[in-house]
Amino acid sequence: MPTARPVATPPAPPVPAVPASRPAPTARRHPAVGVATGLLDAYRPGARFLATPTRTLLAEGVRADVPFDERPLPDRVRAALAAARRPGRERPLVLGAIPFDTGRPAALVVPETVAEGPSLGSDPLVTLDPGVPEPAGWTVTEVPAPEVYAAAVAEAVARMSGGGLDKVVLARTLEVAASPGREPDLAALLGRLARNDPSGYVFALPTGPGRTLLGASPELLVSRRGDDLVANPLAGSVPRSPDLAEDVRRAAALLESAKDLREHAMVVDSVRATMAPYCAALDVPEHPTLVRTAAMWHLSTTVTGRLADPETTALDVACALHPTPAVCGTPTEAARNAIAGLEPFDRGYFTGMVGWQDADGDGEWIVTLRCAEATGGLLRLYAGAGVVSASDPAAETAETAAKFRTFLHAVGAAL
């Protein structure tokens, strides 16, 4: 189940409009038409929505919360799913979000009901114009300021010269506030995120009273389907260009960039070493390929494996992989310490995981990137960049600014 999108694949053509006087002959329609986009359009705040390249999920209500206690998180999820099994409900799901610090409570539930459809990318209706965001009088505040973030990158590079730290991922945030009395339309915002990149991983998940985590991530941490495991680490990025020739030149240069290839290799080596004990067979391509989003090019490697123990769940492997060097750094503990000292905010769910798992252990867990947490009239956006010894502070600051574009475009705000 590879997740890399071929560069040359064109988007699906839009479905021609049917005049109101001549209803569409739904009996002849392909079953994928309108099913996934119907679930997307049905989303309302408080529900749980997740779209992946394999399925689209819309969940309502809460049958049970996954508790927070001393047990490992995968064991708590197993117990919650086992308790939710009943006649007619043999494969309940757990769905939700896990923070960067997995020692903190997760926002995971067994939903009361789950509607499932095919992938958004298979639904031609997803190519229809998502519409223009309504003006909300946005005020954008950078936290930390760009010059402060650049200084943190320079400090991280300096620490690397002393040894003990090979890479650290440093993040910054944007506080995007609507004018007084206004709140963002989260359903419309989710729709624009999904229609702008329907082949990615799009989510809207409650994380607390009055709080919603929304995003469109390009990166699969790991999936399990039966005995098959797939991981798709991304590391090494460059902003896209609206000029086609320049965009192609940037993509080609990324494939030849020594700095980005080194950064990518660190992540792939870590994923390989972590997955190997869980696998009877493991395949790791020798060279990365490219994945594109609306805003960025990424180096991508799709790692596939055959599970050694059928009792191992998707979340077992996800928790072993997390945090990868793509979101934290290497060595992990040194990178965590650098993040704690150089980032002036709590990451919360950013660079954690969102996803689902069923009672058989199958599931998909995605790295929480290109995201924001909505509270009332405030959106807090997150973006990070991988810092290595060859990093340039100005370039890394520009990379985070480019990564913010995914969400800013959907909101109708600018940096």
C-alpha positions in Angstrom: 0.0 0.0 0.0 2.6 2.6 -1.1 1.7 6.2 -0.3 4.0 8.1 -2.6 2.1 9.9 -5.4 3.7 9.6 -8.8 4.9 13.0 -10.0 3.4 12.6 -13.5 -0.1 11.6 -12.5 -2.6 14.3 -13.4 -5.6 15.0 -11.2 -8.9 13.3 -11.9 -11.0 15.4 -14.2 -14.0 17.2 -12.7 -17.4 15.6 -13.1 -19.6 17.5 -15.5 -22.5 19.4 -13.8 -25.9 17.9 -14.4 -28.8 20.3 -15.0 -31.3 20.5 -12.2 -34.1 19.5 -14.6 -32.3 16.3 -15.4 -31.3 14.4 -12.2 -28.2 12.3 -12.5 -28.9 8.6 -13.1 -27.4 7.5 -9.8 -28.1 3.8 -10.5 -25.4 4.0 -13.3 -22.9 6.0 -11.3 -19.7 4.4 -10.2 -20.0 3.5 -6.5 -17.0 5.7 -5.6 -18.7 8.9 -7.0 -19.9 11.1 -4.2 -19.5 8.6 -1.3 -16.2 10.0 0.2 -17.1 13.6 -0.5 -20.5 13.0 1.0 -18.8 12.0 4.3 -16.5 15.1 4.0 -19.5 17.4 3.4 -21.4 15.8 6.4 -18.6 16.6 8.9 -19.6 19.0 11.6 -17.4 20.1 14.6 -17.5 17.5 17.4 -17.5 14.6 14.9 -14.3 12.8 14.0 -13.1 12.8 10.4 -10.1 11.0 8.8 -9.4 10.5 5.2 -6.4 8.3 4.0 -5.4 6.9 0.6 -7.3 3.7 1.6 -10.6 5.0 3.2 -12.6 7.9 4.5 -14.1 7.7 8.0 -16.7 9.9 9.7 -17.4 8.9 13.3 -20.1 10.3 15.7 -20.5 9.9 19.4 -18.3 8.1 22.0 -19.0 4.6 23.1 -15.8 4.5 25.2 -12.7 6.6 25.9 -9.3 5.0 25.9 -8.2 5.5 29.5 -5.0 7.1 30.7 -3.2 5.0 33.2 0.2 3.2 33.8 -0.3 0.6 31.0 1.5 1.1 27.6 -0.8 2.9 25.2 -1.1 -0.1 22.8 -2.3 -2.3 25.7 -4.9 0.3 26.6 -6.2 0.5 23.1 -6.3 -3.4 22.9 -8.4 -3.4 26.1 -10.8 -0.7 24.9 -11.4 -2.5 21.6 -11.8 -5.9 23.3 -14.4 -4.4 25.7 -16.3 -2.8 22.7 -16.7 -6.1 20.9 -20.3 -7.4 20.9 -22.7 -9.3 18.6 -23.0 -7.3 15.4 -20.0 -5.2 16.2 -17.1 -7.6 15.9 -14.6 -5.0 14.6 -14.9 -1.8 16.5 -12.5 1.0 15.8 -10.3 3.3 17.9 -9.9 6.7 16.3 -8.2 9.9 17.4 -5.0 11.7 18.2 -1.8 11.0 20.2 0.4 13.8 21.4 4.1 14.2 20.6 4.8 13.3 24.3 3.2 9.9 24.4 3.4 10.0 28.2 0.5 12.5 28.2 -3.2 11.7 27.7 -4.3 10.9 24.2 -7.5 11.9 22.6 -8.6 8.4 21.5 -12.1 7.0 21.6 -14.2 4.1 20.4 -16.9 6.0 18.5 -20.6 5.2 18.8 -21.0 5.0 15.0 -18.6 5.0 12.1 -19.5 5.6 8.5 -16.8 4.4 6.0 -16.2 5.1 2.4 -13.5 4.8 -0.2 -10.6 7.2 -0.4 -11.2 10.9 -1.3 -8.7 10.6 -4.1 -11.0 8.0 -5.8 -14.0 10.3 -5.7 -14.1 12.6 -8.8 -16.3 15.1 -7.0 -13.3 16.0 -4.8 -11.9 18.0 -7.7 -14.7 20.5 -7.6 -13.8 24.0 -6.6 -13.7 24.2 -2.7 -14.7 27.9 -2.8 -13.0 30.9 -1.5 -12.6 31.4 2.3 -14.9 34.0 3.8 -13.0 37.1 5.1 -12.4 36.8 8.9 -10.1 39.7 9.5 -7.3 37.4 10.5 -4.4 38.7 12.6 -1.3 36.5 12.3 1.4 36.4 15.0 4.6 34.4 14.6 5.7 32.5 17.8 8.7 32.8 18.0 9.5 35.7 15.7 11.4 34.6 12.5 14.7 36.1 13.8 14.3 34.3 17.1 13.6 31.0 15.3 16.7 31.5 13.0 18.8 32.1 16.1 17.6 28.8 17.6 18.6 27.0 14.4 22.0 28.6 14.6 22.3 27.5 18.2 21.4 23.9 17.2 24.0 23.9 14.5 26.6 25.2 16.9 25.7 22.4 19.4 26.3 19.8 16.6 29.9 20.9 16.2 30.5 19.8 19.7 29.2 16.3 19.1 26.4 14.4 20.6 23.7 15.8 18.4 23.3 14.9 14.7 19.9 16.3 13.9 17.1 18.2 15.6 13.7 19.2 14.3 12.8 22.7 15.4 9.3 24.0 15.1 7.5 27.3 15.3 3.9 28.4 15.4 1.5 30.9 14.0 -1.3 32.3 16.1 -4.1 33.1 13.5 -6.9 35.0 15.3 -10.2 36.0 13.7 -11.6 39.5 14.3 -13.7 39.8 17.5 -17.0 37.9 17.4 -15.9 35.7 14.4 -15.0 32.1 14.5 -13.6 30.0 11.6 -16.0 27.7 9.8 -14.2 24.4 10.6 -16.3 22.3 8.2 -15.5 24.6 5.3 -11.9 24.7 6.3 -11.7 20.9 6.4 -13.3 20.8 3.0 -10.7 23.1 1.5 -7.8 21.2 3.1 -9.2 18.0 1.7 -9.9 19.3 -1.8 -6.5 21.0 -2.1 -4.7 17.7 -1.4 -7.2 14.7 -1.6 -4.4 12.1 -2.0 -2.9 12.9 1.5 -4.1 12.3 5.0 -6.8 14.8 6.1 -8.2 14.9 9.6 -10.5 16.8 12.0 -10.5 15.4 15.5 -11.6 16.7 18.9 -8.8 17.0 21.4 -10.7 18.5 24.4 -13.7 20.6 25.2 -14.0 23.2 22.4 -10.7 22.2 20.8 -10.3 20.6 17.4 -7.2 19.4 15.7 -7.3 19.8 11.9 -4.7 19.1 9.2 -3.6 17.6 5.9 -0.4 15.6 6.6 1.7 14.0 3.8 3.3 11.4 6.0 2.3 7.9 6.9 4.1 6.7 10.1 3.0 3.0 9.7 0.0 1.0 8.5 -0.9 -2.7 9.1 -3.2 -4.7 6.9 -3.1 -8.4 7.9 0.6 -9.4 7.8 1.6 -6.4 5.7 3.4 -3.4 7.2 4.1 -0.1 5.4 6.0 3.0 6.5 6.6 6.1 4.4 9.2 8.3 6.1 9.6 11.8 4.6 12.6 14.0 5.3 14.3 16.6 3.1 12.0 19.2 1.6 11.9 22.2 -0.7 9.1 24.7 -1.3 7.2 24.4 -4.6 7.1 27.1 -7.2 4.1 28.4 -9.2 6.4 28.5 -12.3 6.4 25.0 -13.8 10.0 25.1 -15.0 11.3 26.3 -11.7 9.1 23.7 -9.8 10.7 20.9 -11.8 14.1 22.3 -11.3 13.6 22.4 -7.5 12.3 18.8 -7.5 15.4 17.6 -9.5 17.7 19.6 -7.2 16.2 18.0 -4.1 17.0 14.5 -5.4 20.6 15.6 -5.7 20.9 17.6 -2.5 23.7 16.1 -0.3 22.3 17.9 2.8 18.7 16.6 2.2 19.8 13.1 1.2 21.9 12.8 4.4 18.9 14.0 6.5 16.6 11.5 4.7 19.1 8.6 5.2 19.1 9.2 8.9 15.4 8.8 9.1 15.2 5.7 6.8 18.0 4.0 8.8 16.1 4.6 12.0 12.9 3.2 10.5 14.7 0.2 9.2 16.3 -0.6 12.5 13.0 -0.2 14.4 10.8 -2.2 12.1 13.3 -5.1 11.6 12.5 -6.9 14.9 8.8 -6.9 14.0 9.2 -8.3 10.5 9.9 -11.7 9.0 10.9 -9.8 5.8 11.7 -6.1 5.2 12.2 -4.2 2.0 13.9 -0.8 2.0 14.5 0.9 -1.4 18.1 2.0 -2.0 17.1 5.5 -3.2 14.3 7.9 -2.2 11.6 9.2 -4.6 9.6 12.4 -4.5 6.3 13.2 -3.0 4.5 16.5 -3.7 1.9 18.4 -1.8 0.3 21.7 -2.8 3.2 23.6 -1.1 6.2 21.3 -0.8 8.4 18.6 -2.5 9.6 15.9 -0.1 12.1 13.1 -0.3 10.2 9.8 0.3 11.0 6.2 0.9 8.3 3.5 1.1 9.4 0.7 3.5 7.4 -2.5 3.4 7.5 -5.5 5.7 5.8 -8.8 6.5 4.8 -9.1 10.1 6.5 -11.8 12.1 3.9 -12.0 14.9 0.2 -11.7 14.1 -0.5 -10.4 17.6 1.6 -7.2 16.8 -0.8 -4.3 16.1 -0.3 -1.2 14.0 0.0 0.9 17.2 2.6 -1.4 18.6 4.9 -0.6 15.7 3.8 3.1 15.6 4.8 3.6 19.2 8.1 1.9 18.6 8.8 4.2 15.6 7.7 7.4 17.3 9.3 9.8 17.4 11.3 9.3 14.2 14.3 11.5 13.4 11.9 13.2 10.9 10.0 14.9 13.7 12.5 14.8 16.6 16.1 14.2 15.6 18.9 11.9 16.4 20.1 10.8 18.9 16.5 10.9 20.2 17.2 12.0 23.8 19.7 14.7 22.8 17.2 16.0 20.2 14.4 16.0 22.8 16.5 18.0 25.2 17.4 20.5 22.4 13.7 20.9 21.5 12.8 21.5 25.2 15.4 24.2 25.4 14.9 25.9 22.1 11.2 25.8 21.4 9.2 28.4 23.5 5.9 26.5 23.4 4.4 23.1 24.0 4.0 21.0 20.8 0.9 19.3 22.1 -0.4 17.1 19.3 1.9 18.5 16.6 4.3 15.8 15.4 2.4 13.2 17.4 0.1 10.7 15.6 -3.5 10.6 14.3 -5.1 7.5 13.0 -7.3 4.5 13.6 -7.0 0.8 14.6 -9.5 -2.0 14.7 -9.9 -5.0 17.0 -7.8 -7.2 14.6 -4.8 -4.9 15.0 -5.1 -3.4 11.5 -4.8 0.4 11.3 -3.1 3.5 9.9 -1.1 5.9 12.0 -0.1 9.2 10.4 2.5 11.8 11.6 0.6 14.9 12.7 1.9 17.6 10.3 0.5 20.6 8.4 -1.9 21.0 11.2 -3.6 23.5 13.5 -5.5 23.4 16.7 -8.7 25.5 16.7 -10.1 27.0 19.9 -12.9 29.5 19.5 -11.7 32.3 17.2 -8.0 31.2 17.4 -6.1 28.8 15.2 -2.6 27.8 16.3 -0.6 26.5 13.3 2.6 24.4 13.5 5.5 23.8 11.2 9.0 22.5 11.7 12.3 21.9 9.8 15.0 19.3 10.2 18.3 21.0 11.3 21.6 19.3 10.6 25.2 20.6 10.6 24.9 21.9 7.1 21.6 23.9 7.8 21.3 27.5 7.0 19.1 29.4 9.5 17.5 31.6 6.9 16.7 28.6 4.6 15.2 26.6 7.5 13.0 29.7 8.5 11.9 29.9 4.9 11.0 26.2 4.8 8.7 26.6 7.8 7.0 29.6 6.2 6.4 27.5 3.1 4.9 24.6 5.1 2.5 27.1 6.7 1.0 27.8 3.3 -1.1 24.6 3.2 -3.2 25.8 6.1 -3.0 29.6 5.4 -4.3 29.0 1.9 -7.3 27.1 3.3 -8.0 29.7 5.9 -7.6 32.7 3.5 -4.8 34.3 5.6 -1.2 35.2 4.7 2.1 35.4 6.5 
